[in-house]
Amino acid sequence: MPNPYLPLWEYIPDGEPRVFGERIYVYGSHDNAGSDKFCDFKLKVWSAPLDDLNNWTCHGHIFHTRDDRDHKSDTPWTDGDLYAPDVVQKDGKYYLYAYIMGAKGCVAVSDRPEGPFELLSKYKYEVVEGEGNDSFNGGWFIDPGVLVDDDGRVYVYCGYESSFVAEINPDNMYEIIDGTYQKDIIPIEEPFRFFEACSPRKIEDTYYLIYSPRVGSRLVYATSKSPTGPFEYRGVIVDNGVNYPGGNNHGSICNINNQWYIFYHRMTNGTVMSRRACVEKIELLSDGTIPEVEMTSLGFENSLSPYKMTPAEIACVLKGGCFITERNLASRPVTAIISGCIIGYKYFDFGEDFSTETMKFSAVVKGTGCKAKIKILLDDYENGEEIGVCEIGADDGVYTAIVKNVTGRHALYFLVEDSFGGWFTDMFKGRHLFELESFVFMK
């Protein structure tokens, strides 16, 4: 599946990937299209077979802080929204760690990784001397990331604007062991600059903590030889704000069939809300480092086919103010397209057909009463090869151009320009020219 890798109507940010048995599970928050806030009152889980990452199954709602048409609330003490959970396995049970906005968080349990999860307990702890109500974020346990170590000990990592780690009693999985609270497990100073989104992983003898720093839209990581540090800052894994409308980021790394991935999210609707799940292949080098990866449209794919209809919304480059919005359940175009906007996709494999000199390009658009043109560029939106220009009319429709035949694997960029001209061109600057819904190449 390309990015976003879940069905395009689904909005799952803050994804924690976990391999249980023969399936990969993603546990995250639940956003809504066109929303003015993060998250809502329910959690969902999706999974796929390890040998078929194009076949994702929704297991429905697994935990709730409010009643809905099918479920009663699981949290009688609060109806606060659910944020950024994590799930771990221990002794044949699956434990969900919930962060509830404005209220004490909790732990829930299930016999199955897909849930549903039943409330086990609120977190139990003693206030740390000298920390007052701020210890454990006042009981919220913000962005809990949980590590079950090889020796059976269990650690929870949390934080917003400052981090902490504490050890959980493995006999009940919700009680913090006195004396194990350690503040600033990841410092807020340079180069760490901790902000939020703790996600721990152990790989061989090294402990990784993936998190979001105070600057930008990044996921970065630090490593240690101990679960309680000290940690060494190692660098950026992915930045969802490079040539794209940025916002927060939250996710983690996972190994599937001997390939490492970074799971993260990116924004829609011109806001930092309405986030959707994305994934990129990464390398884990022999020295334990993870080179930074670019954001692409690929998801789990090695390349995309230009000869299949491509939904515009899988763009990984959006510059100049354009963004993806959900008009309805079946339509999520790139909108707010003005002159100078750039819409990009990485990567298409055009094959090795040298039999023709040209091919057709067609774009499905919703008109706005303006005329425009799409310059079609390869590999670079500033200096890439221009293979053709598609003239866009004022009305809804399919607009077609004859373009140069292309072979090989390429990034694809659309540079949009208006076609106003005349005396009063400046009056139309900033006018929304059209909405891009999909496109395809044909031979």
C-alpha positions in Angstrom: 0.0 0.0 0.0 1.2 3.5 -0.7 1.1 6.3 1.8 -1.2 6.7 3.6 -1.2 3.0 4.0 -4.6 2.5 5.6 -7.8 3.1 3.7 -7.7 6.8 2.7 -10.8 7.7 4.7 -9.1 6.5 8.0 -7.3 9.0 10.2 -5.0 7.2 12.7 -2.1 9.3 14.0 0.5 8.5 16.8 0.8 5.0 15.5 2.7 2.4 17.6 3.5 -0.6 15.4 3.7 -4.0 17.2 4.4 -7.4 15.7 2.4 -10.1 17.6 2.4 -13.6 16.0 2.1 -13.4 12.3 0.6 -10.0 12.1 1.6 -6.3 12.4 -0.7 -4.2 14.5 -0.9 -0.4 14.6 -2.3 1.2 17.8 -2.9 5.0 17.6 -5.1 7.9 18.3 -8.2 8.5 16.2 -8.6 11.8 14.4 -11.6 13.0 12.3 -11.6 14.6 8.9 -11.8 18.4 8.9 -11.6 18.6 12.7 -10.5 21.6 14.7 -9.0 19.4 17.5 -6.7 16.3 18.0 -8.2 12.9 18.7 -11.6 11.8 20.0 -13.0 9.5 22.7 -12.2 6.1 21.1 -9.2 4.0 20.1 -9.1 1.7 17.0 -6.6 -0.9 15.9 -5.7 -2.1 12.4 -3.6 -5.1 11.5 -2.1 -6.9 8.4 -0.5 -10.3 7.8 3.3 -10.0 7.8 3.4 -11.6 4.4 0.7 -9.3 2.9 1.1 -5.6 3.9 -1.5 -4.6 1.3 -4.3 -6.3 3.2 -5.2 -4.2 6.3 -8.1 -5.2 8.6 -9.9 -2.9 11.0 -10.7 -4.5 14.3 -13.0 -1.8 15.3 -13.2 0.3 18.5 -11.1 -1.2 21.3 -11.5 1.3 24.2 -13.7 4.3 24.9 -14.1 7.2 27.3 -17.7 7.9 26.3 -20.7 5.9 25.3 -21.4 5.4 21.7 -24.1 3.6 19.8 -22.4 0.2 20.4 -20.4 0.6 23.6 -20.5 1.9 27.1 -17.7 4.0 28.4 -14.7 2.1 29.8 -13.7 5.0 32.1 -16.4 6.0 34.6 -14.2 8.8 36.1 -13.8 10.8 32.9 -14.9 11.4 29.4 -11.7 13.1 28.3 -10.3 12.4 24.8 -8.0 9.5 24.3 -4.5 10.2 23.0 -1.5 8.2 21.8 -1.7 4.7 23.4 0.7 1.8 23.5 0.1 -1.9 23.7 2.6 -4.6 24.9 2.4 -8.3 25.5 3.4 -10.1 28.7 2.6 -13.6 29.9 0.0 -14.2 27.2 -1.9 -11.0 27.9 -2.0 -7.7 26.0 -1.9 -4.5 28.0 -3.1 -1.2 26.6 -1.7 2.0 28.2 -4.0 4.9 27.7 -3.3 8.7 27.9 -6.5 10.6 28.7 -6.5 14.3 28.2 -7.1 16.1 31.5 -7.6 13.0 33.6 -5.7 10.1 35.2 -4.7 7.5 32.6 -5.2 3.8 32.9 -4.3 0.3 31.8 -6.6 -2.1 30.1 -6.1 -5.8 29.3 -7.2 -8.3 26.6 -6.5 -11.9 25.7 -6.1 -10.9 22.1 -3.9 -8.2 20.5 -6.9 -6.8 18.6 -8.9 -6.4 21.8 -11.4 -5.2 22.8 -9.6 -4.2 26.0 -11.2 -4.1 29.5 -10.2 -1.7 32.1 -7.7 -3.1 34.5 -6.9 -0.1 36.7 -5.9 3.5 36.8 -2.1 4.0 37.1 -1.2 3.5 40.8 1.8 5.5 42.2 3.1 7.6 45.0 3.7 11.2 44.4 7.5 11.7 44.0 8.9 13.9 46.8 9.8 17.3 45.5 7.8 16.9 42.3 4.3 17.5 43.8 1.4 17.3 41.4 3.8 17.4 38.4 5.1 13.9 39.0 3.8 11.5 36.3 2.3 14.6 34.6 -0.3 14.7 37.4 -1.3 11.1 36.7 -2.0 11.7 33.0 1.1 9.6 31.9 1.3 11.6 28.6 2.2 9.6 25.5 3.0 6.3 27.4 5.6 4.1 25.6 6.1 0.8 27.4 9.1 -1.6 27.2 9.0 -5.2 28.5 12.6 -6.1 28.9 14.2 -9.5 28.3 14.5 -10.0 32.1 10.8 -9.4 32.6 11.1 -5.9 34.0 8.7 -3.3 32.6 9.3 0.4 32.0 7.0 3.2 31.0 8.4 6.3 29.3 6.2 9.5 29.2 6.3 13.2 28.9 5.3 16.5 27.4 7.9 19.3 27.4 9.9 17.1 29.8 10.3 13.3 30.0 10.4 10.6 32.7 10.8 6.9 33.0 9.5 4.7 35.8 9.4 0.9 36.4 6.0 -0.9 36.5 5.3 -3.8 38.8 5.2 -6.7 36.3 2.9 -8.7 38.6 0.0 -6.3 37.9 1.2 -4.0 35.0 -0.3 -0.8 36.4 1.5 0.0 39.7 4.6 2.2 39.6 7.4 0.8 41.8 8.4 3.3 44.4 11.8 4.9 43.9 12.1 4.2 40.2 10.8 7.6 38.9 13.6 9.3 36.9 12.9 12.7 35.4 14.4 14.0 32.2 15.4 10.6 30.8 15.8 12.6 27.6 17.0 16.2 28.3 15.3 19.3 27.0 18.6 20.9 26.2 20.5 20.7 22.9 20.9 18.5 21.1 18.1 16.3 22.5 15.4 19.1 22.9 12.7 16.6 24.1 9.1 17.6 23.5 6.8 14.6 23.5 6.0 11.2 21.9 8.1 8.7 23.8 8.4 5.3 22.1 11.0 2.8 23.5 12.4 -0.2 21.6 15.2 -2.7 22.4 17.3 -4.0 19.5 19.8 -6.6 20.6 21.7 -5.0 23.5 20.7 -1.4 22.7 17.8 0.6 23.9 16.3 3.1 21.5 14.0 6.0 22.4 12.1 7.5 19.5 10.5 10.9 20.3 9.5 14.2 18.9 11.8 17.2 19.6 10.8 20.8 20.3 11.9 21.9 16.8 10.0 21.1 13.6 8.0 18.0 12.6 10.5 15.4 13.2 11.0 12.0 14.8 14.4 11.6 16.3 16.1 9.0 18.4 18.5 8.4 21.2 20.2 5.2 22.4 21.6 3.7 25.5 23.0 0.4 26.9 20.6 0.7 29.8 16.8 1.2 29.9 17.2 4.1 32.3 20.0 5.8 30.4 22.1 7.8 30.1 21.0 8.2 26.5 23.0 9.6 23.6 21.3 11.7 20.9 21.7 10.0 17.5 19.8 12.1 15.0 16.6 12.5 12.8 14.7 9.6 11.4 12.0 11.4 9.4 10.7 14.9 9.1 7.1 15.2 7.9 7.5 19.0 7.4 10.0 18.9 4.5 8.2 20.4 1.5 4.9 19.5 3.1 2.5 21.2 5.6 4.2 20.3 8.9 2.8 19.7 12.4 3.6 17.3 15.2 4.9 13.8 14.7 4.6 10.6 16.7 5.5 7.0 15.8 8.1 4.3 16.1 10.3 1.8 14.3 9.5 -1.8 13.6 11.1 -4.8 11.8 8.8 -6.7 9.4 10.3 -9.6 7.4 13.8 -8.3 8.0 13.0 -4.8 6.7 13.0 -1.9 9.2 10.3 0.8 8.9 9.5 4.1 10.6 5.7 4.6 11.2 4.6 8.2 11.5 1.8 10.5 10.5 1.2 13.6 8.3 -1.4 16.3 8.2 -4.4 17.2 6.0 -7.0 20.0 5.7 -4.4 22.8 6.0 -4.2 22.2 9.8 -2.1 20.2 12.2 -5.1 18.0 12.9 -6.8 15.3 10.8 -3.6 13.2 10.6 -3.1 10.0 8.7 -0.8 7.0 9.1 2.3 6.8 6.9 5.4 4.6 6.8 8.8 4.6 5.2 11.5 2.0 4.8 14.6 2.7 6.9 18.0 1.2 7.4 19.5 0.1 10.7 23.2 0.2 10.2 25.7 -2.1 12.0 26.8 0.7 14.3 23.2 1.2 15.4 22.5 4.4 13.5 19.5 5.1 11.4 20.1 7.4 8.4 17.4 10.0 7.9 14.8 9.1 5.2 12.8 11.3 3.0 9.0 11.4 3.1 7.5 9.6 0.1 4.3 8.3 -1.4 5.5 4.7 -1.4 4.4 3.3 2.0 5.2 -0.4 1.8 5.8 -0.3 -2.0 9.1 -0.2 -3.8 7.6 2.0 -6.5 4.2 3.1 -7.9 2.8 2.5 -11.3 2.1 5.7 -13.3 -0.3 3.6 -15.5 -2.8 3.1 -12.7 -5.1 5.9 -11.6 -3.3 7.8 -8.8 -5.3 9.6 -6.2 -3.9 13.1 -5.8 -4.1 12.8 -2.0 -1.0 10.5 -1.8 1.2 13.5 -2.6 4.3 13.8 -0.4 5.2 17.3 -1.6 2.8 20.2 -1.2 4.3 23.6 -1.5 2.8 27.1 -2.0 -0.2 26.7 0.2 -2.1 23.8 -1.3 -3.3 21.0 0.9 -5.4 17.8 1.0 -8.9 18.1 2.3 -11.8 15.6 2.6 -14.8 16.9 0.6 -16.7 13.7 1.4 -16.0 10.0 2.1 -15.1 9.3 -1.5 -13.3 12.5 -2.4 -10.1 14.0 -0.9 -8.5 16.4 -3.5 -5.5 18.6 -3.4 -7.2 22.0 -2.9 -6.2 25.7 -2.5 -4.0 25.4 -5.6 -2.7 28.8 -6.7 -0.1 29.8 -9.2 3.3 28.6 -8.1 2.1 25.6 -6.1 4.0 22.4 -6.4 2.5 18.9 -6.0 4.9 16.0 -5.8 5.0 12.2 -5.7 7.9 9.8 -5.0 8.4 7.4 -6.8 7.0 6.1 -10.1 8.5 3.3 -12.2 7.7 4.0 -15.8 9.4 0.8 -17.0 11.8 0.3 -20.0 9.5 0.8 -23.0 11.5 2.5 -25.7 9.0 1.8 -28.5 7.2 5.2 -28.4 8.3 8.8 -28.2 5.2 10.1 -26.4 2.4 9.1 -24.1 -0.7 10.7 -22.7 -1.2 12.3 -19.3 -4.7 12.9 -18.0 -5.8 14.8 -14.8 -9.2 14.6 -13.2 -10.0 18.1 -11.7 -12.8 20.0 -10.2 -12.9 23.4 -11.8 -13.2 26.8 -10.1 -13.9 29.0 -13.2 -10.2 29.6 -13.9 -7.8 28.4 -16.6 -4.4 27.1 -15.6 -1.6 24.8 -16.7 0.3 22.0 -15.1 4.0 21.7 -15.9 5.0 18.1 -15.5 8.6 17.7 -14.2 10.8 14.7 -13.3 13.1 14.3 -10.3 13.4 17.9 -9.2 10.7 20.6 -8.9 13.2 23.4 -9.6 15.6 22.0 -12.2 13.9 18.8 -13.3 13.2 17.8 -16.9 9.9 19.1 -18.1 8.1 16.3 -20.1 5.0 18.2 -21.0 2.3 20.8 -20.0 -1.4 20.0 -19.4 -3.8 22.9 -20.0 -6.6 23.0 -17.3 -10.0 24.5 -18.2 -12.5 26.3 -16.1 -15.0 23.5 -15.6 -14.9 20.1 -13.9 -13.4 17.4 -16.2 -10.6 15.3 -17.4 -7.8 17.3 -19.1 -5.3 15.5 -21.3 -1.8 16.3 -22.7 0.7 14.5 -24.9 3.9 14.3 -23.0 7.4 12.8 -23.6 7.7 9.0 -23.1 9.6 8.3 -19.9 11.6 5.2 -18.7 12.9 4.3 -15.4 12.1 5.3 -11.8 11.4 9.0 -11.1 9.9 11.5 -8.7 7.1 13.4 -10.3 6.2 17.0 -9.7 3.4 19.3 -11.0 4.2 23.0 -11.1 0.9 24.9 -11.4 0.7 28.3 -13.2 -2.3 30.4 -14.0 -3.3 31.3 -17.5 -4.8 34.7 -16.9 -2.7 37.2 -18.9 -4.2 40.5 -19.9 -4.3 43.9 -18.2 -5.7 42.8 -14.9 -3.6 39.7 -14.2 -2.5 41.1 -10.8 -6.1 41.2 -9.6 -6.3 37.4 -9.9 -3.1 36.6 -8.0 -3.8 34.1 -5.2 -7.0 32.8 -6.9 -7.7 29.1 -6.4 -7.3 27.6 -9.9 -8.7 24.1 -9.5 -8.7 21.0 -7.3 -6.7 18.0 -8.3 -8.5 14.7 -7.7 -6.4 12.1 -9.6 -4.1 11.5 -12.6 -2.8 8.7 -14.9 -0.3 8.2 -17.7 -1.3 6.1 -20.8 0.5 4.7 -23.8 
